[in-house]
Structure formats: structure tokens, C-alpha cells
Amino acid sequence: MGAVTPKKFLGQHFLTDLQIARQIADTLDDFSNIPAIEVGPGMGVLTQFLLEKNIDLTVIEIDRESVPYLQENFPALNGRIVEADFLKLNLSDIYPGQFTVIGNYPYNISSQIFFKVLDYKEQIPCCSGMLQKEVAERIASKPGKKAYGILSVLLQAWYDIEYLFTVSETVFNPPPKVKSAVIKLVRNNRQSLDCDEKLFKTVIKTSFNQRRKTLRNSMKPILGKDNEIYTDPIFDKRPEQLSVEEFIYLTNLTQDHMPAGGENSGIRRRE
């Protein structure tokens, strides 16, 4: 079977540089004793190096043209190719225990992939791979930086994140219009947030909806216009200035001072 045609509607840009593919596979060296899921293997440029490491590997591919190509060229994947949309799968059905996630992620769903990783954070000790540089910078950004946002806070609450290296447009077929980057996420030691996790997410999303304003203004949808809590100095800050720990503090403050009957009235105040 000949080469697979990259499909724009699937966000496919096939990596052609074998050295970079090997470097991406190497990000799992510390976790090679547990199973791995590769997202969107395409023509297997990354897959071949993962198989060399004898990792218990399952690949998930939505492209119907790629599946027979992988079956023909990688017999070691026999029974390990799942033809499906990664975002719609119950990953625990594939591996009920721990597993890693890796891939040259489709540009059009890369953020959604990392949000899904969060849903399985107790099972995924490491997630690595390549995505567009802008999203990689957002994920790895520290407080105070322009790129710091919702994805940064939610992922950094549970993972230590390392921006590894930038990848040129020229090593893809077809070349994308933007640069790419390889990042690595390793689960940190946090067992709980010490706050209501649902409210934590709501606070982060609400505050970043008006990221240029101070929290005193951006948090009004939750806390109302004239809340006594606004005297706390944290409300003088903008959301991009807050660390994960400060967002946890803000969440607990919010829970203690939410007006009765508001949009988050289903969340109980702390005793």
C-alpha cells in the first residue's frame, strides 16, 4: 500500500524527520515499563520508534486510510489498532491501569486532547508529544506571561510541564503555517486540590473570560457586584498573575462568600 494522503479536515501534518520522531519517542524512556497510547499515528513515523522500545503500545487512528497502512507495515500492532475518535473513547476500556499518552497531535484538537488527559490524570503519569508551538507555550507558561491561561492552570495543577524543543515547519508533509513544539507532562505529587474541584474550574474559566481586568471585575458573575470579599488583596490582581496555589486560595474564598441562589448555588459553602 502506498503513502497515506494527509487530510486537512483531520488536521494532519505528517512528520518526515526521523531524528525528531526518535526524540519524541525517547520522552517515554522513564515510563517504558507501563503501556502507552499513541494518538493519530498516521504512517507510523513515531510508532516505529515506540515499538523498538518494546512498549505495550495501542494506537488510536480515526483516518480510515491510515489503518490498513499501519496493519500492512506494522504487523507488531496486530490487534492493537483502535479505529476511533480519541476524544470519544473511554480510555479505561483500553488500559484499566496506568498508561502514558504520546503523539504527533492533530493541530485542530490538541487542546481538547490535553483536557481529556486531565480526565484520566489518576491513570496517566506522563503525556508527551508534538503540537503547535502556540498551544505548547500556553500549556508550559508560568504566571505573569501573556500565554498563561486556562489550560496552563488546569494542567499545572496536576502535572510538571517541560517545553522540550521547537520544530520547524519544513519537516512536515504538508508544511503547516506555524511552528511546532514538543512538550512533556509528568504527574506531580498533588493528591487533591484542597478546594472544590468543580468550582476551581469555574473560577479559572470565569476569571480568564476577562483576563485584562482585575479579579474584582472578572469574578462578578460568581460573586456579585458588591461582595465584602473584594477587600482581599488578591482581587487587585489579574488572573494571569495567579499561581495554581493562589487559584486554590481564590476558590476557597469564593466558596465561602458566594451569594445564595447564584449560578453556583449547587456548590456548598465550606463549614
N, C-alpha and C positions, 0 to 999 in steps of 0.2 A: 504494500500500500504506500502511495506517495505521501508527500508532506501535507499536513493539515493547513487549511487556509484560515488565517486569523480573521475573526469576526468582530466587527466594530460594535455591534449591539451587545456583545458579551464582554466588551472592554479588553479584548485580547491583544497583547503585545508580547510576542514570543521572544524570550531571551536567547541570544545567539552566542554569548561569550561563556565558554565552558569554565574558565577560571573563576568568574563571578558566581556561576552556579555552584561550583565546588565550595566556595567561601560561604555561600548561604547554607549549604548542607552542613558545613562544619559548625554552624551555630548550635547544632543539637548534640555536639560531642559529649557534653556533660550530662545529657539525658538519653543517651542511646540505648540504655537498658530498659526503657519503657516505650510503649507503642507510639506511633506518630500518625497523624492525619495530614496528608498534603492536599491543599485546596487548589483546584484548577491546574493539574499537571500538564495539560496541553499536549506537547510532543515529548514530554519526559526529560527535558534538559536538566531539571533539578532531580527528578525521580531517579535517574541512573546513579547519582552520587549518594542518594539516600539508601538505595539498595546495596551499594558497595559496603555500607556500614552495618549491614545485616540487621537493620532496624525492623521491628514488626510494623510494617507500613500498610496503610489503607489510603487510597487516593479517591478523591471525590471530584467528578468531572460532569459538567452539565452539557458539554458540547458533544453531540451525537457523532460527529466526525472524528473527534479525538479518541473516543472509547475503543473502536476497532483498531485504531492505530496503536494504542497502548497495549491492547490484547495481543497484537501481532508482534510487536517489537520488545515487549517486556513480559515474557512468559512467567517470570517470577511473581507477577502481580495477579496470576490466575486466582479468581475468587476474591480479590482484594480491590476491585474497581467498583465504586458505587456511582452509578449514573443518576445524579440528582442535583438539586439546588442545595448547596451547603447551608444557606440561610434557613431552609425549611426543615432540615434534618434534626432528629433527636440524636445528638452525638453519643449519648449514653447507651444507645442501642448498638453502636459500633464497638465502643470500648466502655464497659461499665466501671472500670477503674480509672487510673490516671493515664493520660496521653498528652502528647505535645501537638501543636498545630504549626504548620510551616507552609510556605507557598510563595510563588510569584503572583501576588494577589491582583485580581482584576481591578482596574482603577475605579470602575463605576460602583463597586460595592465594598471598597476596602474599609471604610469607616464602619459599615454595618457588620463586617466580619469581626472587627475588634469588639464591637458591642456584644456580639454573640459569644465571643471568648469570655467576656465578663460573666455571662450567664452560667458558664461552666468553670468558674475560677477555682472551685474546690477540686476539680479534676485536671486542670491544665496548669502544670508547674512552669511551662515555658511555651512561648509563642514567638516565632520569628519569621522573617521573610522580607520581601521587597514590595514596596508600594510607591505611590507618587511622593516626591520629596516634601511637598507642602503638608500632606497628611502626616508623614513621618515626623516632621518638625513639630507639628501640633501635638502629637502623642508624647514626644520626648521633652517638650518645652517646660521650662521652670517658671515659677511665679514671677510676674513682673515683665515677662516677654510678650510681645504682640501676638505670637502664635498660641499662647496659653489659653485654653478654653475648656469647654465641657468634657471633651474626650480626654484631655490631659488630666483633669482632676479625677475623673471616674476610674481611669486606668491606673494612675499613680497611687490611688488609694490601696490598690491590691498588688501592684507589680513594680519592680525596679526596672527602669527602662533605659536602654542604651542605644543611641544613634550610632551605628557602626560605620557606614560609609555611603557616599553619594555615587550614583551610577549615571553615566552619560546616556543621552537619547540614542546614540549611534549603535548601541549593542542590542537593539531590538528589531524585530520584524513584525509589523511596520514600526518605524521610529515614532515614539509618542511626541507630543508637542511640549512636554515638560520633562524635567529630570526626575529620576527615581532615587530611592534610598533604601538601605537595608537596616532594619532595627531588630532588637531582641528584647523581649519582655520575660522577666523571671519573677515568679511569685514571691512576694515578700513574706515576712513573718506575722503579718496582721491577721488575727483570727476573727475580729469583729470591729465594727466602726465606733463602738461606744456611743451610738446615736441611732435613731430610726432610719434605716437604710432607704426606705421609700421616700421619706421626707428629705433626706440628704440629696437624692437625685433631683427632687423638685426644687430645692433651694438652689442647687447649682444651675439648673436649666433656667429658672426664673431670673437669677441674678445676671446671667450672661445674655439674657434677652435684651438687656440694655447695658452692655458691657462698658460703655463710655461714662455711664452715670455712677454716682456713689451708691452703695448698697442701701442707703437711706431712701433713695428714689426707686431703685430697681426692685426692692423687696416689697413694695407697697401692694402688689397683687395678693400677697400672702398675709402681710402684717397690717394692712390698712394704712391710712394716711397719717394718723396721729397716734402712734404707739409709743408708750413710755420707754420701750426698749431702745429707741433710736438715740438715746443719750450715751449708749455704749460706744466707745471709740471705734469699734470695728466697722460701724456704719459710715464712717468717714472715708473708708477705703472703696476702691473699685474691685469688682470680682477678680480681675486678672492679678491682683496683688496678694490674694489669699492662698496660703498653702493648704494641703489636704487637712492638716490638723485644725487650721482656722475655719475651714468649712464645716468640720465636725462641731467645733465650738459654736459656730453660727447656727447650725441645725438645732442644737440643743437649746440655744437661746430662743430660736423661732418656735420650737415646740412648747416652750414654757410660756410664751406670750402671744400665741395665736388667738385672734378673736373667735369667740364662739360662733358657730354657724357659717364659717367661711368655707372656701373651696376645699380646704384640707381638714374640715371638721371631723372627718373619719379617723384622723390620727390623734391618739390620746395624748394629753399632756403628761409629762413625766411627774411622778409622785416625789 
